[in-house]
Amino acid sequence: MFTTALHTPVMLAEVIQYLACKRGGTYVDCTVGLGGHSEAVLREIGPEGSLIGLDRDDHALQLARERLTNGRRIKLFHENFKNLPLVLKNLHVSGVDGILLDLGVSSLQLMSPQRGFSFAIESPLDMRMDTTQKLTAADLVRQLSEKELADVFFKYGEEGKSRRIARRIVETRATEPIVTTGQLARIVESVAGFVNRHIHPATRVFQALRIAVNNELGNLKNFIGDAVSFLKAGGRMVAISFHSLEDRIVKTEFNLLGGKCVCFRPAEECSCPKKQVVRLLTRKPVRPTEEEVHRNPRSRSARLRSVEKL
Ligand SMILES: C[S@@+](CC[C@H](N)C(=O)[O-])C[C@H]1O[C@@H](n2cnc3c(N)ncnc32)[C@H](O)[C@@H]1O
């Protein structure tokens, strides 16, 4: 299988620029996916360097393993990145030179006919990144109350018609179980219609369900501080996010670690630690070039932020 054809790594040149990999260094790729970024990091760190790679998708990891473990110093783990502290502890690694986080879904996941991430492909309504997890998108659509569904669509999808869509789902499931991507896409279409012919009306609902099924924001929230605590002085972290909810978390956590106030309350009420442990390398998110967006439209919403440990 040609992994390069299954997922094109996003903002590869910028990732390498901001990670500023040291030859012989130790690096962590928290979201190995198909291994595109990992492959470039391995090239930069040379044969003396080592890479620790994590992904919660075992299928992607198997493909990455074939691509990357050419006798080189790489250890791959089927793990949620929130367990990175435990992984490093088990490996007796106390400090690393760089950490990469490339959030969201891979093209492999989106395009896989059985995984249920895309409204464009008729498949079971699944959306689990980790297929050993029990909860699927169909479970949420079946179990959540009308209000809970509307909240998920609004909070994680910023979907303006969240309540009407939730109501239609509850009406429909009273007579037939909603178990496929096509069924859900048609329900959303029947409520929301096509406002913009470039964006399918179910885009936001699918994004929201995916975030909820995989607890994407929950995993991210406490993780960045934990990860940065493993960086050596001068070590760098690079995070790429694909929607504003993720980017907001990355920005807030980086600012907090950069010693800034993130609550914006008056000084006497502020309880932000204001203890600087990193230097912000990107005041504003770095965006892909026009050329990259043209070549790989999936990169268009990418935002890269980076910090360096003091
Ligand atoms: C955009 S892809 C990464 C692509 C990769 N950088 C490459 O070059 O091929 C995102 C990957 O992150 C993984 N992922 C998302 N959340 C995760 C988590 N909490 N823990 C581990 N892996 C996660 C997904 O399974 C997916 O494979």
The ligand as an SDF file (V2000), in Angstrom:
LIG
                    3D

 27 29  0  0  0  0  0  0  0  0999 V2000
   -4.0690   14.3900   10.4810 C   0  0  0  0  0  0  0  0  0  0  0  0
   -3.7060   12.7520   10.9140 S   0  0  0  0  0  0  0  0  0  0  0  0
   -1.9740   12.7100   11.1170 C   0  0  0  0  0  0  0  0  0  0  0  0
   -1.2490   12.5250    9.8300 C   0  0  0  0  0  0  0  0  0  0  0  0
    0.2450   12.3820    9.9770 C   0  0  0  0  0  0  0  0  0  0  0  0
    0.8680   13.5390   10.5460 N   0  0  0  0  0  0  0  0  0  0  0  0
    0.8910   12.0170    8.6560 C   0  0  0  0  0  0  0  0  0  0  0  0
    1.8000   12.7270    8.2110 O   0  0  0  0  0  0  0  0  0  0  0  0
    0.5020   11.0140    8.0700 O   0  0  0  0  0  0  0  0  0  0  0  0
   -4.2370   12.7190   12.5590 C   0  0  0  0  0  0  0  0  0  0  0  0
   -4.0080   11.4010   13.2490 C   0  0  0  0  0  0  0  0  0  0  0  0
   -4.1400   11.6380   14.6390 O   0  0  0  0  0  0  0  0  0  0  0  0
   -4.7150   10.5220   15.2330 C   0  0  0  0  0  0  0  0  0  0  0  0
   -5.2740   10.9640   16.5080 N   0  0  0  0  0  0  0  0  0  0  0  0
   -6.2680   11.8520   16.7070 C   0  0  0  0  0  0  0  0  0  0  0  0
   -6.4910   12.0090   18.0210 N   0  0  0  0  0  0  0  0  0  0  0  0
   -5.5940   11.2130   18.6670 C   0  0  0  0  0  0  0  0  0  0  0  0
   -5.3220   10.9570   20.0380 C   0  0  0  0  0  0  0  0  0  0  0  0
   -6.0120   11.5420   21.0260 N   0  0  0  0  0  0  0  0  0  0  0  0
   -4.3180   10.1060   20.3320 N   0  0  0  0  0  0  0  0  0  0  0  0
   -3.5920    9.5080   19.3520 C   0  0  0  0  0  0  0  0  0  0  0  0
   -3.8290    9.7010   18.0360 N   0  0  0  0  0  0  0  0  0  0  0  0
   -4.8190   10.5560   17.7040 C   0  0  0  0  0  0  0  0  0  0  0  0
   -5.7350   10.0440   14.2290 C   0  0  0  0  0  0  0  0  0  0  0  0
   -6.0310    8.6760   14.4130 O   0  0  0  0  0  0  0  0  0  0  0  0
   -5.0020   10.3040   12.9040 C   0  0  0  0  0  0  0  0  0  0  0  0
   -4.3390    9.1700   12.4550 O   0  0  0  0  0  0  0  0  0  0  0  0
  1  2  1  0
  2  3  1  0
  2 10  1  0
  3  4  1  0
  4  5  1  0
  5  6  1  0
  5  7  1  0
  7  8  2  0
  7  9  1  0
 10 11  1  0
 11 12  1  0
 11 26  1  0
 12 13  1  0
 13 14  1  0
 13 24  1  0
 14 15  1  0
 14 23  1  0
 15 16  2  0
 16 17  1  0
 17 18  1  0
 17 23  2  0
 18 19  1  0
 18 20  2  0
 20 21  1  0
 21 22  2  0
 22 23  1  0
 24 25  1  0
 24 26  1  0
 26 27  1  0
M  CHG  2   2   1   9  -1
M  END
$$$$
